[in-house]
Amino acid sequence: MENNKFEGIFLQHDGDLNSTGFKLQHHYTKAAKVEELLSAGECSELGETAQDSTFYENNIGNFSFNSMWALMQSIHKVDYIYIFDDGE
């Protein structure tokens, strides 16, 4: 999150805490790794690194919002949202 800007990608499979939550908490702890993941766009399956992840060929990329309120207003049928903020 830069200057209260929220960026993200869509993840299709296994977004729960035991799968995606665990991988994010243990393998995506540095801003550079998170930025690499975000730059790849829509993700089908998250791996321990961006290189191990599966991305869609025809993806729409990532999304960006200027506030948490705008992000929350735009999402539908989402089970989990993970936020990376200064290494947390």
Contacts in CASP RR format, 6 or more apart in sequence:
PFRMAT RR
TARGET T0000
AUTHOR 0000-0000-0000
METHOD contacts of the structure
MODEL  1
MENNKFEGIFLQHDGDLNSTGFKLQHHYTKAAKVEELLSAGECSELGETA
QDSTFYENNIGNFSFNSMWALMQSIHKVDYIYIFDDGE
1 7 0 8 1.000
1 83 0 8 1.000
1 84 0 8 1.000
1 85 0 8 1.000
4 66 0 8 1.000
4 67 0 8 1.000
5 64 0 8 1.000
5 65 0 8 1.000
5 66 0 8 1.000
6 64 0 8 1.000
6 65 0 8 1.000
6 66 0 8 1.000
6 67 0 8 1.000
6 68 0 8 1.000
6 70 0 8 1.000
6 71 0 8 1.000
6 83 0 8 1.000
7 38 0 8 1.000
7 62 0 8 1.000
7 63 0 8 1.000
7 64 0 8 1.000
7 65 0 8 1.000
8 38 0 8 1.000
8 62 0 8 1.000
8 63 0 8 1.000
8 64 0 8 1.000
9 37 0 8 1.000
9 38 0 8 1.000
9 40 0 8 1.000
9 41 0 8 1.000
9 42 0 8 1.000
9 43 0 8 1.000
9 61 0 8 1.000
9 62 0 8 1.000
9 63 0 8 1.000
10 41 0 8 1.000
10 42 0 8 1.000
10 43 0 8 1.000
10 59 0 8 1.000
10 60 0 8 1.000
10 63 0 8 1.000
11 20 0 8 1.000
11 42 0 8 1.000
11 43 0 8 1.000
11 44 0 8 1.000
11 46 0 8 1.000
12 42 0 8 1.000
12 43 0 8 1.000
12 44 0 8 1.000
12 45 0 8 1.000
13 44 0 8 1.000
13 45 0 8 1.000
14 20 0 8 1.000
14 45 0 8 1.000
14 46 0 8 1.000
15 21 0 8 1.000
15 46 0 8 1.000
15 79 0 8 1.000
15 80 0 8 1.000
16 79 0 8 1.000
16 80 0 8 1.000
17 80 0 8 1.000
19 46 0 8 1.000
20 46 0 8 1.000
20 80 0 8 1.000
20 82 0 8 1.000
21 80 0 8 1.000
21 82 0 8 1.000
23 46 0 8 1.000
23 47 0 8 1.000
23 48 0 8 1.000
24 46 0 8 1.000
24 82 0 8 1.000
24 84 0 8 1.000
27 33 0 8 1.000
27 47 0 8 1.000
27 48 0 8 1.000
27 49 0 8 1.000
28 34 0 8 1.000
28 37 0 8 1.000
28 84 0 8 1.000
29 87 0 8 1.000
30 87 0 8 1.000
31 84 0 8 1.000
31 86 0 8 1.000
31 87 0 8 1.000
33 49 0 8 1.000
33 50 0 8 1.000
34 84 0 8 1.000
36 50 0 8 1.000
37 43 0 8 1.000
37 46 0 8 1.000
37 50 0 8 1.000
37 53 0 8 1.000
38 62 0 8 1.000
39 62 0 8 1.000
40 50 0 8 1.000
40 53 0 8 1.000
40 55 0 8 1.000
41 55 0 8 1.000
41 56 0 8 1.000
41 59 0 8 1.000
41 60 0 8 1.000
41 61 0 8 1.000
41 62 0 8 1.000
42 55 0 8 1.000
42 56 0 8 1.000
42 59 0 8 1.000
42 60 0 8 1.000
42 61 0 8 1.000
43 53 0 8 1.000
43 54 0 8 1.000
43 55 0 8 1.000
43 56 0 8 1.000
44 53 0 8 1.000
44 54 0 8 1.000
44 55 0 8 1.000
44 56 0 8 1.000
45 53 0 8 1.000
45 54 0 8 1.000
46 53 0 8 1.000
47 53 0 8 1.000
47 54 0 8 1.000
63 74 0 8 1.000
65 71 0 8 1.000
65 74 0 8 1.000
71 81 0 8 1.000
75 81 0 8 1.000
END
